[in-house]
Amino acid sequence: MKKPTREERQRMCTRKRRYRTQGDALDAALLAGVSRRREAYLCPICRHWHLTSR
Ligand SMILES: [Zn+2]
């Protein structure tokens, strides 16, 4: 896998909220009412979890 550019890093990591666990991320999606449209992924950059923004 190629190294993400600074901009890609911002898009997939820096600008997003971080969660300590997958459960935390999914709970947050649930609370926001978007759990069906979001998935949690383990970020290779910060090693925390983020939600996809689809
Ligand atoms: Zn991250």
mmCIF file of the protein (N, C-alpha, C, O) and its ligand, coordinates in Angstrom:
data_MODEL
# 
_entry.id   MODEL 
# 
loop_
_entity.id 
_entity.type 
_entity.pdbx_number_of_molecules 
1 polymer     1 
2 non-polymer 1 
# 
_entity_poly.entity_id                      1 
_entity_poly.type                           'polypeptide(L)' 
_entity_poly.nstd_linkage                   no 
_entity_poly.nstd_monomer                   no 
_entity_poly.pdbx_seq_one_letter_code       MKKPTREERQRMCTRKRRYRTQGDALDAALLAGVSRRREAYLCPICRHWHLTSR 
_entity_poly.pdbx_seq_one_letter_code_can   MKKPTREERQRMCTRKRRYRTQGDALDAALLAGVSRRREAYLCPICRHWHLTSR 
_entity_poly.pdbx_strand_id                 A 
# 
loop_
_entity_poly_seq.entity_id 
_entity_poly_seq.num 
_entity_poly_seq.mon_id 
_entity_poly_seq.hetero 
1 1  MET n 
1 2  LYS n 
1 3  LYS n 
1 4  PRO n 
1 5  THR n 
1 6  ARG n 
1 7  GLU n 
1 8  GLU n 
1 9  ARG n 
1 10 GLN n 
1 11 ARG n 
1 12 MET n 
1 13 CYS n 
1 14 THR n 
1 15 ARG n 
1 16 LYS n 
1 17 ARG n 
1 18 ARG n 
1 19 TYR n 
1 20 ARG n 
1 21 THR n 
1 22 GLN n 
1 23 GLY n 
1 24 ASP n 
1 25 ALA n 
1 26 LEU n 
1 27 ASP n 
1 28 ALA n 
1 29 ALA n 
1 30 LEU n 
1 31 LEU n 
1 32 ALA n 
1 33 GLY n 
1 34 VAL n 
1 35 SER n 
1 36 ARG n 
1 37 ARG n 
1 38 ARG n 
1 39 GLU n 
1 40 ALA n 
1 41 TYR n 
1 42 LEU n 
1 43 CYS n 
1 44 PRO n 
1 45 ILE n 
1 46 CYS n 
1 47 ARG n 
1 48 HIS n 
1 49 TRP n 
1 50 HIS n 
1 51 LEU n 
1 52 THR n 
1 53 SER n 
1 54 ARG n 
# 
loop_
_struct_asym.id 
_struct_asym.entity_id 
A 1 
B 2 
# 
loop_
_chem_comp.id 
_chem_comp.type 
_chem_comp.mon_nstd_flag 
ALA 'L-peptide linking' y 
ARG 'L-peptide linking' y 
ASP 'L-peptide linking' y 
CYS 'L-peptide linking' y 
GLN 'L-peptide linking' y 
GLU 'L-peptide linking' y 
GLY 'peptide linking'   y 
HIS 'L-peptide linking' y 
ILE 'L-peptide linking' y 
LEU 'L-peptide linking' y 
LYS 'L-peptide linking' y 
MET 'L-peptide linking' y 
PRO 'L-peptide linking' y 
SER 'L-peptide linking' y 
THR 'L-peptide linking' y 
TRP 'L-peptide linking' y 
TYR 'L-peptide linking' y 
VAL 'L-peptide linking' y 
ZN  non-polymer         . 
# 
_pdbx_entity_nonpoly.entity_id   2 
_pdbx_entity_nonpoly.name        ? 
_pdbx_entity_nonpoly.comp_id     ZN 
# 
_pdbx_nonpoly_scheme.asym_id         B 
_pdbx_nonpoly_scheme.entity_id       2 
_pdbx_nonpoly_scheme.mon_id          ZN 
_pdbx_nonpoly_scheme.ndb_seq_num     1 
_pdbx_nonpoly_scheme.pdb_seq_num     101 
_pdbx_nonpoly_scheme.auth_seq_num    101 
_pdbx_nonpoly_scheme.pdb_mon_id      ZN 
_pdbx_nonpoly_scheme.auth_mon_id     ZN 
_pdbx_nonpoly_scheme.pdb_strand_id   A 
_pdbx_nonpoly_scheme.pdb_ins_code    . 
# 
loop_
_atom_site.group_PDB 
_atom_site.id 
_atom_site.type_symbol 
_atom_site.label_atom_id 
_atom_site.label_alt_id 
_atom_site.label_comp_id 
_atom_site.label_asym_id 
_atom_site.label_entity_id 
_atom_site.label_seq_id 
_atom_site.pdbx_PDB_ins_code 
_atom_site.Cartn_x 
_atom_site.Cartn_y 
_atom_site.Cartn_z 
_atom_site.occupancy 
_atom_site.B_iso_or_equiv 
_atom_site.pdbx_formal_charge 
_atom_site.auth_seq_id 
_atom_site.auth_comp_id 
_atom_site.auth_asym_id 
_atom_site.auth_atom_id 
_atom_site.pdbx_PDB_model_num 
ATOM   1   N  N  . MET A 1 1  ? 0.839   -1.206 0.000  1.00 0.00 ? 1   MET A N  1 
ATOM   2   C  CA . MET A 1 1  ? 0.000   0.000  0.000  1.00 0.00 ? 1   MET A CA 1 
ATOM   3   C  C  . MET A 1 1  ? 0.867   1.246  0.000  1.00 0.00 ? 1   MET A C  1 
ATOM   4   O  O  . MET A 1 1  ? 1.828   1.360  0.761  1.00 0.00 ? 1   MET A O  1 
ATOM   5   N  N  . LYS A 1 2  ? 0.505   2.175  -0.871 1.00 0.00 ? 2   LYS A N  1 
ATOM   6   C  CA . LYS A 1 2  ? 1.337   3.390  -0.933 1.00 0.00 ? 2   LYS A CA 1 
ATOM   7   C  C  . LYS A 1 2  ? 1.067   4.301  0.263  1.00 0.00 ? 2   LYS A C  1 
ATOM   8   O  O  . LYS A 1 2  ? 0.014   4.255  0.900  1.00 0.00 ? 2   LYS A O  1 
ATOM   9   N  N  . LYS A 1 3  ? 2.045   5.103  0.521  1.00 0.00 ? 3   LYS A N  1 
ATOM   10  C  CA . LYS A 1 3  ? 1.914   6.026  1.638  1.00 0.00 ? 3   LYS A CA 1 
ATOM   11  C  C  . LYS A 1 3  ? 0.882   7.097  1.312  1.00 0.00 ? 3   LYS A C  1 
ATOM   12  O  O  . LYS A 1 3  ? 0.930   7.693  0.236  1.00 0.00 ? 3   LYS A O  1 
ATOM   13  N  N  . PRO A 1 4  ? -0.047  7.348  2.224  1.00 0.00 ? 4   PRO A N  1 
ATOM   14  C  CA . PRO A 1 4  ? -1.042  8.390  1.928  1.00 0.00 ? 4   PRO A CA 1 
ATOM   15  C  C  . PRO A 1 4  ? -0.406  9.774  1.919  1.00 0.00 ? 4   PRO A C  1 
ATOM   16  O  O  . PRO A 1 4  ? 0.517   10.063 2.680  1.00 0.00 ? 4   PRO A O  1 
ATOM   17  N  N  . THR A 1 5  ? -0.920  10.605 1.051  1.00 0.00 ? 5   THR A N  1 
ATOM   18  C  CA . THR A 1 5  ? -0.446  11.983 1.032  1.00 0.00 ? 5   THR A CA 1 
ATOM   19  C  C  . THR A 1 5  ? -1.014  12.709 2.237  1.00 0.00 ? 5   THR A C  1 
ATOM   20  O  O  . THR A 1 5  ? -1.887  12.204 2.942  1.00 0.00 ? 5   THR A O  1 
ATOM   21  N  N  . ARG A 1 6  ? -0.502  13.891 2.449  1.00 0.00 ? 6   ARG A N  1 
ATOM   22  C  CA . ARG A 1 6  ? -0.972  14.702 3.558  1.00 0.00 ? 6   ARG A CA 1 
ATOM   23  C  C  . ARG A 1 6  ? -2.476  14.952 3.455  1.00 0.00 ? 6   ARG A C  1 
ATOM   24  O  O  . ARG A 1 6  ? -3.198  14.924 4.452  1.00 0.00 ? 6   ARG A O  1 
ATOM   25  N  N  . GLU A 1 7  ? -2.918  15.192 2.250  1.00 0.00 ? 7   GLU A N  1 
ATOM   26  C  CA . GLU A 1 7  ? -4.335  15.470 2.052  1.00 0.00 ? 7   GLU A CA 1 
ATOM   27  C  C  . GLU A 1 7  ? -5.190  14.232 2.316  1.00 0.00 ? 7   GLU A C  1 
ATOM   28  O  O  . GLU A 1 7  ? -6.258  14.316 2.923  1.00 0.00 ? 7   GLU A O  1 
ATOM   29  N  N  . GLU A 1 8  ? -4.706  13.093 1.852  1.00 0.00 ? 8   GLU A N  1 
ATOM   30  C  CA . GLU A 1 8  ? -5.441  11.846 2.094  1.00 0.00 ? 8   GLU A CA 1 
ATOM   31  C  C  . GLU A 1 8  ? -5.510  11.550 3.584  1.00 0.00 ? 8   GLU A C  1 
ATOM   32  O  O  . GLU A 1 8  ? -6.526  11.092 4.109  1.00 0.00 ? 8   GLU A O  1 
ATOM   33  N  N  . ARG A 1 9  ? -4.404  11.824 4.236  1.00 0.00 ? 9   ARG A N  1 
ATOM   34  C  CA . ARG A 1 9  ? -4.383  11.597 5.691  1.00 0.00 ? 9   ARG A CA 1 
ATOM   35  C  C  . ARG A 1 9  ? -5.425  12.457 6.385  1.00 0.00 ? 9   ARG A C  1 
ATOM   36  O  O  . ARG A 1 9  ? -6.116  12.000 7.296  1.00 0.00 ? 9   ARG A O  1 
ATOM   37  N  N  . GLN A 1 10 ? -5.533  13.712 5.946  1.00 0.00 ? 10  GLN A N  1 
ATOM   38  C  CA . GLN A 1 10 ? -6.521  14.605 6.552  1.00 0.00 ? 10  GLN A CA 1 
ATOM   39  C  C  . GLN A 1 10 ? -7.917  14.113 6.299  1.00 0.00 ? 10  GLN A C  1 
ATOM   40  O  O  . GLN A 1 10 ? -8.784  14.174 7.170  1.00 0.00 ? 10  GLN A O  1 
ATOM   41  N  N  . ARG A 1 11 ? -8.132  13.614 5.072  1.00 0.00 ? 11  ARG A N  1 
ATOM   42  C  CA . ARG A 1 11 ? -9.470  13.169 4.720  1.00 0.00 ? 11  ARG A CA 1 
ATOM   43  C  C  . ARG A 1 11 ? -9.845  11.908 5.498  1.00 0.00 ? 11  ARG A C  1 
ATOM   44  O  O  . ARG A 1 11 ? -10.984 11.776 5.946  1.00 0.00 ? 11  ARG A O  1 
ATOM   45  N  N  . MET A 1 12 ? -8.920  11.003 5.658  1.00 0.00 ? 12  MET A N  1 
ATOM   46  C  CA . MET A 1 12 ? -9.271  9.730  6.279  1.00 0.00 ? 12  MET A CA 1 
ATOM   47  C  C  . MET A 1 12 ? -8.990  9.694  7.772  1.00 0.00 ? 12  MET A C  1 
ATOM   48  O  O  . MET A 1 12 ? -9.360  8.732  8.445  1.00 0.00 ? 12  MET A O  1 
ATOM   49  N  N  . CYS A 1 13 ? -8.346  10.720 8.298  1.00 0.00 ? 13  CYS A N  1 
ATOM   50  C  CA . CYS A 1 13 ? -7.970  10.631 9.698  1.00 0.00 ? 13  CYS A CA 1 
ATOM   51  C  C  . CYS A 1 13 ? -8.115  11.946 10.458 1.00 0.00 ? 13  CYS A C  1 
ATOM   52  O  O  . CYS A 1 13 ? -8.978  12.080 11.326 1.00 0.00 ? 13  CYS A O  1 
ATOM   53  N  N  . THR A 1 14 ? -7.275  12.900 10.129 1.00 0.00 ? 14  THR A N  1 
ATOM   54  C  CA . THR A 1 14 ? -7.174  14.108 10.944 1.00 0.00 ? 14  THR A CA 1 
ATOM   55  C  C  . THR A 1 14 ? -8.506  14.825 11.144 1.00 0.00 ? 14  THR A C  1 
ATOM   56  O  O  . THR A 1 14 ? -8.807  15.324 12.228 1.00 0.00 ? 14  THR A O  1 
ATOM   57  N  N  . ARG A 1 15 ? -9.298  14.865 10.067 1.00 0.00 ? 15  ARG A N  1 
ATOM   58  C  CA . ARG A 1 15 ? -10.554 15.612 10.153 1.00 0.00 ? 15  ARG A CA 1 
ATOM   59  C  C  . ARG A 1 15 ? -11.656 14.836 10.845 1.00 0.00 ? 15  ARG A C  1 
ATOM   60  O  O  . ARG A 1 15 ? -12.719 15.382 11.140 1.00 0.00 ? 15  ARG A O  1 
ATOM   61  N  N  . LYS A 1 16 ? -11.404 13.566 11.102 1.00 0.00 ? 16  LYS A N  1 
ATOM   62  C  CA . LYS A 1 16 ? -12.476 12.743 11.653 1.00 0.00 ? 16  LYS A CA 1 
ATOM   63  C  C  . LYS A 1 16 ? -12.356 12.596 13.151 1.00 0.00 ? 16  LYS A C  1 
ATOM   64  O  O  . LYS A 1 16 ? -11.297 12.791 13.748 1.00 0.00 ? 16  LYS A O  1 
ATOM   65  N  N  . ARG A 1 17 ? -13.483 12.245 13.731 1.00 0.00 ? 17  ARG A N  1 
ATOM   66  C  CA . ARG A 1 17 ? -13.481 11.971 15.152 1.00 0.00 ? 17  ARG A CA 1 
ATOM   67  C  C  . ARG A 1 17 ? -12.854 10.601 15.393 1.00 0.00 ? 17  ARG A C  1 
ATOM   68  O  O  . ARG A 1 17 ? -13.054 9.667  14.617 1.00 0.00 ? 17  ARG A O  1 
ATOM   69  N  N  . ARG A 1 18 ? -12.109 10.500 16.455 1.00 0.00 ? 18  ARG A N  1 
ATOM   70  C  CA . ARG A 1 18 ? -11.447 9.240  16.773 1.00 0.00 ? 18  ARG A CA 1 
ATOM   71  C  C  . ARG A 1 18 ? -12.173 8.475  17.865 1.00 0.00 ? 18  ARG A C  1 
ATOM   72  O  O  . ARG A 1 18 ? -12.703 9.064  18.807 1.00 0.00 ? 18  ARG A O  1 
ATOM   73  N  N  . TYR A 1 19 ? -12.188 7.181  17.730 1.00 0.00 ? 19  TYR A N  1 
ATOM   74  C  CA . TYR A 1 19 ? -12.784 6.342  18.758 1.00 0.00 ? 19  TYR A CA 1 
ATOM   75  C  C  . TYR A 1 19 ? -11.772 5.314  19.203 1.00 0.00 ? 19  TYR A C  1 
ATOM   76  O  O  . TYR A 1 19 ? -10.974 4.813  18.410 1.00 0.00 ? 19  TYR A O  1 
ATOM   77  N  N  . ARG A 1 20 ? -11.818 5.009  20.484 1.00 0.00 ? 20  ARG A N  1 
ATOM   78  C  CA . ARG A 1 20 ? -10.834 4.085  21.025 1.00 0.00 ? 20  ARG A CA 1 
ATOM   79  C  C  . ARG A 1 20 ? -11.083 2.651  20.563 1.00 0.00 ? 20  ARG A C  1 
ATOM   80  O  O  . ARG A 1 20 ? -10.145 1.885  20.342 1.00 0.00 ? 20  ARG A O  1 
ATOM   81  N  N  . THR A 1 21 ? -12.345 2.308  20.424 1.00 0.00 ? 21  THR A N  1 
ATOM   82  C  CA . THR A 1 21 ? -12.683 0.944  20.032 1.00 0.00 ? 21  THR A CA 1 
ATOM   83  C  C  . THR A 1 21 ? -13.723 0.961  18.923 1.00 0.00 ? 21  THR A C  1 
ATOM   84  O  O  . THR A 1 21 ? -14.366 1.976  18.656 1.00 0.00 ? 21  THR A O  1 
ATOM   85  N  N  . GLN A 1 22 ? -13.865 -0.189 18.293 1.00 0.00 ? 22  GLN A N  1 
ATOM   86  C  CA . GLN A 1 22 ? -14.891 -0.295 17.256 1.00 0.00 ? 22  GLN A CA 1 
ATOM   87  C  C  . GLN A 1 22 ? -16.272 -0.086 17.865 1.00 0.00 ? 22  GLN A C  1 
ATOM   88  O  O  . GLN A 1 22 ? -17.150 0.523  17.253 1.00 0.00 ? 22  GLN A O  1 
ATOM   89  N  N  . GLY A 1 23 ? -16.454 -0.607 19.098 1.00 0.00 ? 23  GLY A N  1 
ATOM   90  C  CA . GLY A 1 23 ? -17.728 -0.457 19.788 1.00 0.00 ? 23  GLY A CA 1 
ATOM   91  C  C  . GLY A 1 23 ? -18.073 1.007  20.008 1.00 0.00 ? 23  GLY A C  1 
ATOM   92  O  O  . GLY A 1 23 ? -19.213 1.421  19.803 1.00 0.00 ? 23  GLY A O  1 
ATOM   93  N  N  . ASP A 1 24 ? -17.088 1.785  20.426 1.00 0.00 ? 24  ASP A N  1 
ATOM   94  C  CA . ASP A 1 24 ? -17.308 3.218  20.637 1.00 0.00 ? 24  ASP A CA 1 
ATOM   95  C  C  . ASP A 1 24 ? -17.763 3.888  19.344 1.00 0.00 ? 24  ASP A C  1 
ATOM   96  O  O  . ASP A 1 24 ? -18.691 4.697  19.346 1.00 0.00 ? 24  ASP A O  1 
ATOM   97  N  N  . ALA A 1 25 ? -17.109 3.547  18.255 1.00 0.00 ? 25  ALA A N  1 
ATOM   98  C  CA . ALA A 1 25 ? -17.429 4.152  16.963 1.00 0.00 ? 25  ALA A CA 1 
ATOM   99  C  C  . ALA A 1 25 ? -18.850 3.784  16.545 1.00 0.00 ? 25  ALA A C  1 
ATOM   100 O  O  . ALA A 1 25 ? -19.617 4.638  16.100 1.00 0.00 ? 25  ALA A O  1 
ATOM   101 N  N  . LEU A 1 26 ? -19.192 2.511  16.692 1.00 0.00 ? 26  LEU A N  1 
ATOM   102 C  CA . LEU A 1 26 ? -20.523 2.068  16.281 1.00 0.00 ? 26  LEU A CA 1 
ATOM   103 C  C  . LEU A 1 26 ? -21.598 2.649  17.188 1.00 0.00 ? 26  LEU A C  1 
ATOM   104 O  O  . LEU A 1 26 ? -22.692 2.973  16.727 1.00 0.00 ? 26  LEU A O  1 
ATOM   105 N  N  . ASP A 1 27 ? -21.296 2.780  18.460 1.00 0.00 ? 27  ASP A N  1 
ATOM   106 C  CA . ASP A 1 27 ? -22.234 3.416  19.387 1.00 0.00 ? 27  ASP A CA 1 
ATOM   107 C  C  . ASP A 1 27 ? -22.523 4.851  18.943 1.00 0.00 ? 27  ASP A C  1 
ATOM   108 O  O  . ASP A 1 27 ? -23.671 5.295  18.941 1.00 0.00 ? 27  ASP A O  1 
ATOM   109 N  N  . ALA A 1 28 ? -21.472 5.557  18.570 1.00 0.00 ? 28  ALA A N  1 
ATOM   110 C  CA . ALA A 1 28 ? -21.623 6.946  18.145 1.00 0.00 ? 28  ALA A CA 1 
ATOM   111 C  C  . ALA A 1 28 ? -22.477 7.030  16.884 1.00 0.00 ? 28  ALA A C  1 
ATOM   112 O  O  . ALA A 1 28 ? -23.306 7.931  16.754 1.00 0.00 ? 28  ALA A O  1 
ATOM   113 N  N  . ALA A 1 29 ? -22.279 6.103  15.964 1.00 0.00 ? 29  ALA A N  1 
ATOM   114 C  CA . ALA A 1 29 ? -23.074 6.073  14.739 1.00 0.00 ? 29  ALA A CA 1 
ATOM   115 C  C  . ALA A 1 29 ? -24.542 5.809  15.071 1.00 0.00 ? 29  ALA A C  1 
ATOM   116 O  O  . ALA A 1 29 ? -25.454 6.388  14.482 1.00 0.00 ? 29  ALA A O  1 
ATOM   117 N  N  . LEU A 1 30 ? -24.728 4.926  16.023 1.00 0.00 ? 30  LEU A N  1 
ATOM   118 C  CA . LEU A 1 30 ? -26.079 4.577  16.451 1.00 0.00 ? 30  LEU A CA 1 
ATOM   119 C  C  . LEU A 1 30 ? -26.774 5.789  17.046 1.00 0.00 ? 30  LEU A C  1 
ATOM   120 O  O  . LEU A 1 30 ? -27.926 6.078  16.722 1.00 0.00 ? 30  LEU A O  1 
ATOM   121 N  N  . LEU A 1 31 ? -26.068 6.494  17.918 1.00 0.00 ? 31  LEU A N  1 
ATOM   122 C  CA . LEU A 1 31 ? -26.629 7.674  18.567 1.00 0.00 ? 31  LEU A CA 1 
ATOM   123 C  C  . LEU A 1 31 ? -26.976 8.742  17.538 1.00 0.00 ? 31  LEU A C  1 
ATOM   124 O  O  . LEU A 1 31 ? -27.967 9.457  17.684 1.00 0.00 ? 31  LEU A O  1 
ATOM   125 N  N  . ALA A 1 32 ? -26.154 8.846  16.498 1.00 0.00 ? 32  ALA A N  1 
ATOM   126 C  CA . ALA A 1 32 ? -26.398 9.857  15.477 1.00 0.00 ? 32  ALA A CA 1 
ATOM   127 C  C  . ALA A 1 32 ? -27.452 9.394  14.486 1.00 0.00 ? 32  ALA A C  1 
ATOM   128 O  O  . ALA A 1 32 ? -27.860 10.150 13.605 1.00 0.00 ? 32  ALA A O  1 
ATOM   129 N  N  . GLY A 1 33 ? -27.893 8.146  14.633 1.00 0.00 ? 33  GLY A N  1 
ATOM   130 C  CA . GLY A 1 33 ? -28.926 7.628  13.743 1.00 0.00 ? 33  GLY A CA 1 
ATOM   131 C  C  . GLY A 1 33 ? -28.431 7.307  12.349 1.00 0.00 ? 33  GLY A C  1 
ATOM   132 O  O  . GLY A 1 33 ? -29.210 7.272  11.397 1.00 0.00 ? 33  GLY A O  1 
ATOM   133 N  N  . VAL A 1 34 ? -27.134 7.074  12.229 1.00 0.00 ? 34  VAL A N  1 
ATOM   134 C  CA . VAL A 1 34 ? -26.582 6.810  10.900 1.00 0.00 ? 34  VAL A CA 1 
ATOM   135 C  C  . VAL A 1 34 ? -25.901 5.444  10.833 1.00 0.00 ? 34  VAL A C  1 
ATOM   136 O  O  . VAL A 1 34 ? -25.100 5.180  9.936  1.00 0.00 ? 34  VAL A O  1 
ATOM   137 N  N  . SER A 1 35 ? -26.230 4.584  11.794 1.00 0.00 ? 35  SER A N  1 
ATOM   138 C  CA . SER A 1 35 ? -25.494 3.323  11.892 1.00 0.00 ? 35  SER A CA 1 
ATOM   139 C  C  . SER A 1 35 ? -25.634 2.457  10.648 1.00 0.00 ? 35  SER A C  1 
ATOM   140 O  O  . SER A 1 35 ? -24.746 1.660  10.345 1.00 0.00 ? 35  SER A O  1 
ATOM   141 N  N  . ARG A 1 36 ? -26.734 2.605  9.930  1.00 0.00 ? 36  ARG A N  1 
ATOM   142 C  CA . ARG A 1 36 ? -26.914 1.767  8.748  1.00 0.00 ? 36  ARG A CA 1 
ATOM   143 C  C  . ARG A 1 36 ? -26.073 2.245  7.579  1.00 0.00 ? 36  ARG A C  1 
ATOM   144 O  O  . ARG A 1 36 ? -25.758 1.483  6.665  1.00 0.00 ? 36  ARG A O  1 
ATOM   145 N  N  . ARG A 1 37 ? -25.714 3.530  7.626  1.00 0.00 ? 37  ARG A N  1 
ATOM   146 C  CA . ARG A 1 37 ? -24.956 4.078  6.504  1.00 0.00 ? 37  ARG A CA 1 
ATOM   147 C  C  . ARG A 1 37 ? -23.460 4.183  6.791  1.00 0.00 ? 37  ARG A C  1 
ATOM   148 O  O  . ARG A 1 37 ? -22.673 4.500  5.899  1.00 0.00 ? 37  ARG A O  1 
ATOM   149 N  N  . ARG A 1 38 ? -23.076 3.918  8.026  1.00 0.00 ? 38  ARG A N  1 
ATOM   150 C  CA . ARG A 1 38 ? -21.671 4.084  8.386  1.00 0.00 ? 38  ARG A CA 1 
ATOM   151 C  C  . ARG A 1 38 ? -21.041 2.777  8.812  1.00 0.00 ? 38  ARG A C  1 
ATOM   152 O  O  . ARG A 1 38 ? -21.688 1.897  9.379  1.00 0.00 ? 38  ARG A O  1 
ATOM   153 N  N  . GLU A 1 39 ? -19.784 2.683  8.525  1.00 0.00 ? 39  GLU A N  1 
ATOM   154 C  CA . GLU A 1 39 ? -19.030 1.542  9.024  1.00 0.00 ? 39  GLU A CA 1 
ATOM   155 C  C  . GLU A 1 39 ? -17.810 2.073  9.748  1.00 0.00 ? 39  GLU A C  1 
ATOM   156 O  O  . GLU A 1 39 ? -17.266 3.128  9.422  1.00 0.00 ? 39  GLU A O  1 
ATOM   157 N  N  . ALA A 1 40 ? -17.401 1.304  10.741 1.00 0.00 ? 40  ALA A N  1 
ATOM   158 C  CA . ALA A 1 40 ? -16.208 1.695  11.473 1.00 0.00 ? 40  ALA A CA 1 
ATOM   159 C  C  . ALA A 1 40 ? -14.995 1.015  10.844 1.00 0.00 ? 40  ALA A C  1 
ATOM   160 O  O  . ALA A 1 40 ? -15.061 -0.142 10.430 1.00 0.00 ? 40  ALA A O  1 
ATOM   161 N  N  . TYR A 1 41 ? -13.901 1.745  10.779 1.00 0.00 ? 41  TYR A N  1 
ATOM   162 C  CA . TYR A 1 41 ? -12.673 1.121  10.286 1.00 0.00 ? 41  TYR A CA 1 
ATOM   163 C  C  . TYR A 1 41 ? -11.508 1.512  11.171 1.00 0.00 ? 41  TYR A C  1 
ATOM   164 O  O  . TYR A 1 41 ? -11.455 2.606  11.734 1.00 0.00 ? 41  TYR A O  1 
ATOM   165 N  N  . LEU A 1 42 ? -10.582 0.582  11.273 1.00 0.00 ? 42  LEU A N  1 
ATOM   166 C  CA . LEU A 1 42 ? -9.390  0.821  12.073 1.00 0.00 ? 42  LEU A CA 1 
ATOM   167 C  C  . LEU A 1 42 ? -8.415  1.630  11.234 1.00 0.00 ? 42  LEU A C  1 
ATOM   168 O  O  . LEU A 1 42 ? -7.982  1.191  10.169 1.00 0.00 ? 42  LEU A O  1 
ATOM   169 N  N  . CYS A 1 43 ? -8.078  2.797  11.717 1.00 0.00 ? 43  CYS A N  1 
ATOM   170 C  CA . CYS A 1 43 ? -7.230  3.709  10.960 1.00 0.00 ? 43  CYS A CA 1 
ATOM   171 C  C  . CYS A 1 43 ? -5.766  3.296  11.074 1.00 0.00 ? 43  CYS A C  1 
ATOM   172 O  O  . CYS A 1 43 ? -5.247  3.128  12.177 1.00 0.00 ? 43  CYS A O  1 
ATOM   173 N  N  . PRO A 1 44 ? -5.105  3.133  9.933  1.00 0.00 ? 44  PRO A N  1 
ATOM   174 C  CA . PRO A 1 44 ? -3.694  2.739  9.971  1.00 0.00 ? 44  PRO A CA 1 
ATOM   175 C  C  . PRO A 1 44 ? -2.788  3.887  10.376 1.00 0.00 ? 44  PRO A C  1 
ATOM   176 O  O  . PRO A 1 44 ? -1.613  3.673  10.674 1.00 0.00 ? 44  PRO A O  1 
ATOM   177 N  N  . ILE A 1 45 ? -3.312  5.092  10.390 1.00 0.00 ? 45  ILE A N  1 
ATOM   178 C  CA . ILE A 1 45 ? -2.484  6.256  10.694 1.00 0.00 ? 45  ILE A CA 1 
ATOM   179 C  C  . ILE A 1 45 ? -2.415  6.513  12.193 1.00 0.00 ? 45  ILE A C  1 
ATOM   180 O  O  . ILE A 1 45 ? -1.328  6.656  12.754 1.00 0.00 ? 45  ILE A O  1 
ATOM   181 N  N  . CYS A 1 46 ? -3.569  6.572  12.836 1.00 0.00 ? 46  CYS A N  1 
ATOM   182 C  CA . CYS A 1 46 ? -3.559  6.883  14.269 1.00 0.00 ? 46  CYS A CA 1 
ATOM   183 C  C  . CYS A 1 46 ? -3.896  5.660  15.131 1.00 0.00 ? 46  CYS A C  1 
ATOM   184 O  O  . CYS A 1 46 ? -3.855  5.732  16.359 1.00 0.00 ? 46  CYS A O  1 
ATOM   185 N  N  . ARG A 1 47 ? -4.231  4.533  14.478 1.00 0.00 ? 47  ARG A N  1 
ATOM   186 C  CA . ARG A 1 47 ? -4.545  3.303  15.212 1.00 0.00 ? 47  ARG A CA 1 
ATOM   187 C  C  . ARG A 1 47 ? -5.777  3.440  16.092 1.00 0.00 ? 47  ARG A C  1 
ATOM   188 O  O  . ARG A 1 47 ? -5.946  2.718  17.075 1.00 0.00 ? 47  ARG A O  1 
ATOM   189 N  N  . HIS A 1 48 ? -6.628  4.377  15.719 1.00 0.00 ? 48  HIS A N  1 
ATOM   190 C  CA . HIS A 1 48 ? -7.922  4.484  16.366 1.00 0.00 ? 48  HIS A CA 1 
ATOM   191 C  C  . HIS A 1 48 ? -8.983  4.154  15.327 1.00 0.00 ? 48  HIS A C  1 
ATOM   192 O  O  . HIS A 1 48 ? -8.679  3.858  14.171 1.00 0.00 ? 48  HIS A O  1 
ATOM   193 N  N  . TRP A 1 49 ? -10.224 4.212  15.763 1.00 0.00 ? 49  TRP A N  1 
ATOM   194 C  CA . TRP A 1 49 ? -11.318 3.894  14.853 1.00 0.00 ? 49  TRP A CA 1 
ATOM   195 C  C  . TRP A 1 49 ? -11.993 5.168  14.353 1.00 0.00 ? 49  TRP A C  1 
ATOM   196 O  O  . TRP A 1 49 ? -12.133 6.146  15.087 1.00 0.00 ? 49  TRP A O  1 
ATOM   197 N  N  . HIS A 1 50 ? -12.403 5.133  13.098 1.00 0.00 ? 50  HIS A N  1 
ATOM   198 C  CA . HIS A 1 50 ? -13.181 6.232  12.521 1.00 0.00 ? 50  HIS A CA 1 
ATOM   199 C  C  . HIS A 1 50 ? -14.421 5.635  11.873 1.00 0.00 ? 50  HIS A C  1 
ATOM   200 O  O  . HIS A 1 50 ? -14.516 4.424  11.678 1.00 0.00 ? 50  HIS A O  1 
ATOM   201 N  N  . LEU A 1 51 ? -15.366 6.502  11.544 1.00 0.00 ? 51  LEU A N  1 
ATOM   202 C  CA . LEU A 1 51 ? -16.538 6.059  10.799 1.00 0.00 ? 51  LEU A CA 1 
ATOM   203 C  C  . LEU A 1 51 ? -16.394 6.481  9.354  1.00 0.00 ? 51  LEU A C  1 
ATOM   204 O  O  . LEU A 1 51 ? -15.921 7.579  9.060  1.00 0.00 ? 51  LEU A O  1 
ATOM   205 N  N  . THR A 1 52 ? -16.804 5.603  8.452  1.00 0.00 ? 52  THR A N  1 
ATOM   206 C  CA . THR A 1 52 ? -16.799 5.986  7.040  1.00 0.00 ? 52  THR A CA 1 
ATOM   207 C  C  . THR A 1 52 ? -17.820 7.093  6.839  1.00 0.00 ? 52  THR A C  1 
ATOM   208 O  O  . THR A 1 52 ? -18.774 7.206  7.609  1.00 0.00 ? 52  THR A O  1 
ATOM   209 N  N  . SER A 1 53 ? -17.627 7.907  5.814  1.00 0.00 ? 53  SER A N  1 
ATOM   210 C  CA . SER A 1 53 ? -18.513 9.047  5.632  1.00 0.00 ? 53  SER A CA 1 
ATOM   211 C  C  . SER A 1 53 ? -19.449 8.868  4.446  1.00 0.00 ? 53  SER A C  1 
ATOM   212 O  O  . SER A 1 53 ? -19.976 9.854  3.930  1.00 0.00 ? 53  SER A O  1 
ATOM   213 N  N  . ARG A 1 54 ? -19.666 7.647  4.007  1.00 0.00 ? 54  ARG A N  1 
ATOM   214 C  CA . ARG A 1 54 ? -20.593 7.411  2.921  1.00 0.00 ? 54  ARG A CA 1 
ATOM   215 C  C  . ARG A 1 54 ? -22.012 7.667  3.338  1.00 0.00 ? 54  ARG A C  1 
ATOM   216 O  O  . ARG A 1 54 ? -22.930 7.513  2.532  1.00 0.00 ? 54  ARG A O  1 
HETATM 217 ZN ZN . ZN  B 2 .  ? -6.931  8.084  12.148 1.00 0.00 2 101 ZN  A ZN 1 
# 
